[in-house]
């Protein structure tokens, strides 16, 4: 049965306008810019596409590396309450068997709203490891990654690696051949290496500025790093952890101005404490993960030498983006349509448009989530 959502402020990629949306069979059937009284009255609140989170390690006290269906579902439900209707669970660098277990459990919980996973590592730069456990960092191993890709059977949608490592370009070719997005992250690469990697499928930057090389000097000459390469390569897409801690507000605004909302994704990069009030936690699996402390609104290693992932939820990202001077329309786009396009799903999700899946979020002027619709059903 079709149902109208009326008297809303519709957040579209190009504008925000008053209007109504007709939902039927889990899809958006019609969009109307005239007032109606024959449906659910949203009382002038904002109606946005469901948020698309492409990089999260967990939430609600659960980490995807815990290796249980319950952990996946707990984290997903926590993100859902904060507006995320499409989620790509993310692994950390770990043993081969731990990553296999991550993939094995995902097969049990996979759904239209968790359509695939993101592997972060283990093929990362030791120099730029950040909070990644150094025990598991290695160069690309063809036998290993082919085995993981074969077992996943298409479930791996994105894989973050450092493109300067021996064997990384062949790894990128293997990902490209299978339709997996190769993403640049935890890297010490310079511009020449980054540009070359782009020809091997590395077109996206994982958490820009975090665990990533910048300008250095050698013999008086400046050497361009990965951060600058993300701007120089105009077609490259990037994601930023917009929790207001990993990057200062002025830098968030600069990334938006320089790259444009169509090439920037907002992400939480959240660990298990997102959506909780814990003061201490574990990054990665409970059994052998890294202990972290929660203070100043972010997770840190115990020696405070590095951040260990955010505790943010998607609604916090939008509020932070507004503080940084980013218009609401663009902030929402960076949390919906842009990540959907990066993951090749923008025909299905990421916008309020006829024919798209009815994944929608209702929130007020303070970006407080009031209701969430997933596939045409209120959740």
C-alpha positions as CSV (number, residue, x, y, z in Angstrom):
1,X,0.0,0.0,0.0
2,X,1.4,3.4,-1.0
3,X,1.8,6.1,1.6
4,X,2.6,9.8,1.4
5,X,5.2,11.5,3.7
6,X,4.0,15.1,3.8
7,X,5.1,18.5,4.9
8,X,8.8,17.8,4.9
9,X,11.9,19.8,3.9
10,X,13.3,17.5,1.2
11,X,17.1,17.5,1.0
12,X,18.1,16.9,-2.6
13,X,21.6,17.1,-4.1
14,X,21.0,20.5,-5.7
15,X,18.6,22.1,-3.2
16,X,16.4,21.8,-0.2
17,X,12.7,22.3,-0.8
18,X,9.3,21.8,0.8
19,X,7.6,18.7,-0.5
20,X,6.0,15.3,-0.1
21,X,7.2,11.8,-1.1
22,X,5.1,8.8,-2.0
23,X,6.4,5.5,-0.8
24,X,5.2,2.2,-2.3
25,X,6.6,-1.4,-2.4
26,X,9.8,-0.2,-0.7
27,X,10.5,2.4,-3.3
28,X,10.1,6.1,-3.9
29,X,7.2,6.4,-6.3
30,X,6.5,10.1,-6.6
31,X,7.8,13.4,-5.4
32,X,5.5,16.4,-5.0
33,X,6.3,20.0,-4.3
34,X,2.7,20.9,-3.3
35,X,1.2,20.6,0.2
36,X,-0.8,17.4,1.0
37,X,-2.9,16.4,3.9
38,X,-3.5,12.7,3.1
39,X,-0.3,11.1,4.6
40,X,2.1,11.2,7.5
41,X,2.7,14.8,8.5
42,X,6.5,15.4,9.1
43,X,5.7,18.8,10.4
44,X,8.4,20.7,8.5
45,X,11.2,18.5,9.6
46,X,14.0,17.5,7.2
47,X,13.7,14.4,5.1
48,X,17.0,13.1,3.8
49,X,18.2,10.0,2.1
50,X,19.4,7.2,4.4
51,X,23.1,7.7,5.4
52,X,25.7,5.5,3.7
53,X,28.6,4.5,5.9
54,X,31.5,3.1,4.0
55,X,34.1,2.8,6.8
56,X,33.1,1.5,10.2
57,X,34.7,-1.0,12.5
58,X,31.8,-1.2,14.9
59,X,29.5,0.5,17.3
60,X,27.2,-0.1,20.3
61,X,30.0,-2.0,22.1
62,X,30.6,-4.5,19.3
63,X,33.4,-4.7,16.7
64,X,33.0,-6.5,13.4
65,X,36.2,-8.4,14.2
66,X,34.6,-10.0,17.2
67,X,33.6,-12.7,14.7
68,X,30.0,-13.3,15.7
69,X,26.7,-12.5,14.0
70,X,25.6,-10.7,17.2
71,X,28.5,-8.3,16.9
72,X,27.6,-7.4,13.3
73,X,23.9,-6.9,14.1
74,X,24.6,-4.9,17.3
75,X,26.9,-2.5,15.4
76,X,24.5,-2.2,12.5
77,X,21.5,-1.5,14.7
78,X,23.4,1.2,16.6
79,X,24.3,2.9,13.3
80,X,20.7,2.5,12.1
81,X,19.4,4.5,15.1
82,X,21.7,7.3,14.0
83,X,20.4,7.3,10.4
84,X,22.7,4.8,8.6
85,X,20.6,2.6,6.3
86,X,23.5,1.2,4.2
87,X,26.7,0.0,6.0
88,X,29.9,-1.5,4.8
89,X,31.5,-3.3,7.8
90,X,35.2,-2.8,7.9
91,X,38.0,-5.2,9.1
92,X,41.3,-4.3,10.6
93,X,44.7,-5.8,9.8
94,X,44.6,-9.2,11.4
95,X,45.6,-12.8,10.8
96,X,44.4,-14.6,7.7
97,X,42.1,-16.7,9.8
98,X,40.6,-13.7,11.6
99,X,39.8,-12.0,8.3
100,X,38.4,-15.3,7.0
101,X,36.1,-15.4,10.1
102,X,35.1,-11.8,9.4
103,X,34.1,-12.8,5.9
104,X,32.4,-16.0,7.1
105,X,30.2,-14.3,9.6
106,X,29.3,-11.5,7.1
107,X,27.8,-14.2,4.8
108,X,25.4,-15.0,7.6
109,X,24.2,-11.4,8.1
110,X,24.5,-10.0,4.6
111,X,21.5,-8.0,3.5
112,X,20.4,-5.3,1.0
113,X,21.4,-2.8,3.7
114,X,24.8,-4.5,4.4
115,X,25.7,-5.3,0.8
116,X,29.4,-5.8,1.2
117,X,32.5,-5.3,3.3
118,X,35.6,-3.1,3.3
119,X,39.0,-4.7,4.2
120,X,41.5,-2.2,5.8
121,X,44.8,-3.9,5.4
122,X,46.9,-5.9,6.2
123,X,48.9,-4.5,3.2
124,X,49.8,-1.2,4.8
125,X,52.8,1.0,5.5
126,X,54.5,0.2,8.8
127,X,55.6,3.9,8.9
128,X,52.0,5.1,8.6
129,X,50.3,2.3,10.6
130,X,48.7,4.7,13.1
131,X,46.7,2.4,15.5
132,X,47.1,-0.7,13.3
133,X,48.6,-3.6,15.2
134,X,52.2,-4.0,13.7
135,X,52.1,-7.8,14.1
136,X,49.8,-8.1,11.1
137,X,51.2,-5.5,8.7
138,X,52.7,-7.1,5.6
139,X,53.3,-6.7,1.9
140,X,50.6,-8.0,-0.6
141,X,50.6,-11.8,-0.8
142,X,49.0,-13.0,-4.0
143,X,48.1,-16.4,-2.6
144,X,46.5,-14.8,0.4
145,X,44.5,-12.1,-1.3
146,X,43.4,-14.5,-4.0
147,X,42.2,-16.9,-1.4
148,X,40.2,-14.2,0.4
149,X,38.7,-12.9,-2.8
150,X,37.7,-16.4,-3.9
151,X,36.1,-17.1,-0.5
152,X,34.3,-13.8,-0.4
153,X,32.7,-14.4,-3.7
154,X,32.0,-10.7,-4.4
155,X,31.3,-9.7,-0.8
156,X,34.5,-7.6,-0.7
157,X,33.5,-4.2,-2.2
158,X,36.6,-2.2,-1.2
159,X,40.1,-2.9,0.0
160,X,42.5,-0.3,1.5
161,X,46.2,-0.8,0.9
162,X,49.5,1.3,0.7
163,X,50.2,1.4,-3.1
164,X,54.0,1.8,-2.7
165,X,54.5,-1.7,-1.2
166,X,56.1,-4.4,-3.3
167,X,53.3,-6.2,-5.2
168,X,50.7,-3.5,-4.5
169,X,50.2,-2.6,-8.2
170,X,49.5,-6.2,-9.2
171,X,47.2,-6.4,-6.2
172,X,45.3,-3.3,-7.5
173,X,45.0,-5.0,-10.9
174,X,43.5,-8.1,-9.2
175,X,41.0,-6.0,-7.4
176,X,40.1,-4.0,-10.5
177,X,39.5,-7.2,-12.4
178,X,37.0,-8.4,-9.8
179,X,35.2,-5.1,-9.5
180,X,36.6,-4.2,-6.0
181,X,37.4,-0.6,-5.2
182,X,41.2,-0.2,-4.4
183,X,41.6,2.5,-1.8
184,X,44.8,4.3,-0.8
185,X,45.4,4.4,2.9
186,X,48.0,4.1,5.7
187,X,50.6,5.1,3.0
188,X,53.9,6.8,2.8
189,X,53.7,7.1,-1.0
190,X,54.7,10.2,-3.0
191,X,52.9,11.7,-5.9
192,X,54.6,9.6,-8.6
193,X,53.6,6.4,-6.8
194,X,50.1,7.6,-6.2
195,X,49.6,8.6,-9.8
196,X,50.9,5.3,-11.1
197,X,48.7,3.5,-8.6
198,X,45.7,5.3,-10.1
199,X,46.3,3.4,-13.4
200,X,46.0,0.1,-11.4
201,X,42.6,0.9,-9.8
202,X,43.6,3.0,-6.7
203,X,41.1,5.9,-7.2
204,X,39.9,6.6,-3.6
205,X,41.7,7.8,-0.5
206,X,40.9,6.3,2.9
207,X,40.5,8.8,5.7
208,X,42.4,11.7,4.1
209,X,45.1,13.2,6.3
210,X,45.0,10.3,8.8
211,X,48.0,7.9,8.5
212,X,49.1,9.4,5.2
213,X,52.2,11.1,3.9
214,X,52.5,14.8,3.3
215,X,55.2,17.2,1.8
216,X,58.7,16.3,2.9
217,X,62.1,17.7,1.8
218,X,65.1,15.9,0.3
219,X,68.2,17.8,-0.5
220,X,66.3,21.0,-0.3
221,X,63.6,19.8,-2.8
222,X,60.0,19.4,-1.7
223,X,58.5,15.9,-2.3
224,X,54.7,15.8,-2.7
225,X,53.0,13.3,-0.5
226,X,49.7,11.4,-0.6
227,X,47.6,14.2,0.9
228,X,48.6,16.7,-1.8
229,X,48.2,14.0,-4.4
230,X,44.5,13.7,-3.5
231,X,44.0,17.3,-4.5
232,X,46.2,17.2,-7.6
233,X,44.4,14.2,-9.0
234,X,41.1,16.0,-9.5
235,X,39.0,12.9,-10.3
236,X,40.1,11.1,-7.1
237,X,37.6,10.7,-4.4
238,X,38.3,11.0,-0.7
239,X,36.7,10.2,2.6
240,X,37.3,12.3,5.8
241,X,36.6,11.4,9.4
242,X,34.3,14.4,10.2
243,X,34.2,13.9,14.0
244,X,35.8,17.3,14.7
245,X,38.8,15.5,16.3
246,X,40.7,13.8,13.6
247,X,40.6,17.0,11.5
248,X,40.0,20.5,12.8
249,X,36.9,22.3,11.5
250,X,38.9,24.7,9.3
251,X,40.4,21.7,7.5
252,X,37.1,20.0,7.0
253,X,35.8,23.1,5.3
254,X,38.9,23.3,3.2
255,X,38.6,19.7,1.9
256,X,35.0,20.4,0.9
257,X,35.9,23.6,-0.9
258,X,38.9,22.1,-2.7
259,X,37.4,18.7,-3.8
260,X,33.7,19.5,-3.9
261,X,30.8,17.6,-2.3
262,X,30.7,15.2,-5.3
263,X,34.1,13.8,-4.4
264,X,34.1,13.9,-0.6
265,X,32.6,11.2,1.6
266,X,32.0,11.7,5.3
267,X,32.8,8.7,7.4
268,X,32.9,7.8,11.1
269,X,35.7,5.2,10.9
270,X,34.0,4.3,14.2
271,X,35.2,1.6,16.6
272,X,33.1,-0.4,19.1
273,X,32.5,2.6,21.4
274,X,30.5,4.6,19.0
275,X,27.1,5.3,20.4
276,X,28.1,4.4,24.0
277,X,29.5,6.2,27.0
278,X,32.5,3.9,27.7
279,X,35.8,5.4,29.0
280,X,38.0,2.5,27.9
281,X,37.7,-0.1,25.2
282,X,39.4,-2.5,22.7
283,X,40.2,-1.8,19.1
284,X,39.6,-5.0,17.1
285,X,38.6,-8.3,18.5
286,X,38.0,-8.6,22.3
287,X,40.4,-11.5,22.6
288,X,43.6,-9.9,21.2
289,X,42.7,-6.3,20.1
290,X,44.5,-3.1,21.2
291,X,43.4,-1.4,24.4
292,X,42.3,2.2,23.9
293,X,41.1,5.1,26.1
294,X,38.1,7.4,25.3
295,X,38.7,11.0,26.1
296,X,38.1,14.4,24.4
297,X,35.4,12.8,22.2
298,X,37.8,10.3,20.5
299,X,39.5,6.9,21.0
300,X,43.3,7.1,21.6
301,X,46.1,4.6,22.2
302,X,46.9,4.4,25.9
303,X,50.1,6.4,25.4
304,X,48.2,9.1,23.5
305,X,50.6,8.8,20.6
306,X,47.8,8.3,18.0
307,X,44.0,8.3,17.6
308,X,42.5,4.8,17.5
309,X,39.3,5.4,15.5
310,X,36.4,7.6,16.2
311,X,33.4,7.2,18.5
312,X,31.2,9.3,16.3
313,X,27.9,8.4,14.7
314,X,26.7,9.7,11.4
315,X,24.4,12.4,12.8
316,X,27.4,13.8,14.7
317,X,29.3,14.0,11.3
318,X,26.5,16.2,9.9
319,X,26.5,18.5,12.9
320,X,30.3,18.8,12.7
321,X,30.2,19.6,9.0
322,X,27.7,22.4,9.7
323,X,30.1,23.8,12.3
324,X,32.8,23.8,9.7
325,X,30.7,26.0,7.5
326,X,29.5,23.3,5.0
327,X,25.9,23.8,3.8
328,X,23.5,21.2,5.0
329,X,22.7,20.2,1.4
330,X,26.3,19.4,0.7
331,X,26.9,17.8,4.1
332,X,24.0,15.4,3.4
333,X,25.3,14.7,-0.1
334,X,28.7,13.7,1.4
335,X,26.9,11.3,3.7
336,X,24.6,9.8,1.1
337,X,24.9,10.2,-2.7
338,X,28.7,10.6,-2.9
339,X,29.6,7.5,-0.9
340,X,26.8,5.6,-2.7
341,X,28.5,6.6,-6.0
342,X,31.9,5.7,-4.8
343,X,30.6,2.2,-4.0
344,X,28.8,1.9,-7.3
345,X,25.3,2.0,-5.7
346,X,24.0,5.4,-6.6
347,X,21.3,4.1,-8.9
348,X,19.8,2.2,-5.9
349,X,20.4,4.4,-2.9
350,X,21.8,7.8,-1.8
351,X,19.1,10.2,-3.0
352,X,15.4,11.1,-2.9
353,X,14.5,10.2,-6.4
354,X,11.8,8.2,-8.1
355,X,12.7,4.5,-8.3
356,X,15.3,4.5,-5.6
357,X,15.0,2.4,-2.5
358,X,13.0,4.1,0.2
359,X,15.8,4.5,2.7
360,X,15.1,7.8,4.4
361,X,15.9,9.7,7.6
362,X,13.8,12.3,9.4
363,X,15.7,14.8,11.6
364,X,15.2,18.3,13.1
365,X,17.1,21.5,12.7
366,X,19.6,20.3,15.3
367,X,20.3,17.1,13.3
368,X,18.6,15.0,16.0
369,X,17.3,11.8,14.4
370,X,13.5,11.5,14.7
371,X,12.8,8.5,12.5
372,X,14.4,6.2,10.1
373,X,12.8,4.3,7.1
374,X,14.6,1.3,5.6
375,X,13.2,-0.2,2.4
376,X,9.9,1.5,2.9
377,X,9.4,0.4,6.6
378,X,9.9,2.6,9.6
379,X,12.5,1.1,11.9
